[in-house]
Amino acid sequence: MADRRMVYPYTLSAKIAQFPLKWHLNNQWVWRYWFISIALCAPVFYSISRLSNSPENKAKWAEIRRKEREPHH
């Protein structure tokens, strides 16, 4: 049976099936640097998240908010 591609893919699934993803991954710099940036930034974001969610930091945050709620003289 011959290849019977639509002249214009009307449905979303036909558009996805005919999208040249391999060409985009090989020929556009954005994809390469996006993956590199995720690999480089993930450890930094993880350490920031770990530090900000530490019990000491949560206690300090609660103390600051408690002082804000106190009535002023």
Secondary structure, 3 states (H helix, E strand, C coil): CCCCCCCCCCCHHHHHHHCCHHHHHHHCHHHHHHHHHHHHHHHHHHHHHHHHCCHHHHHHHHHHHHHHHCCCC
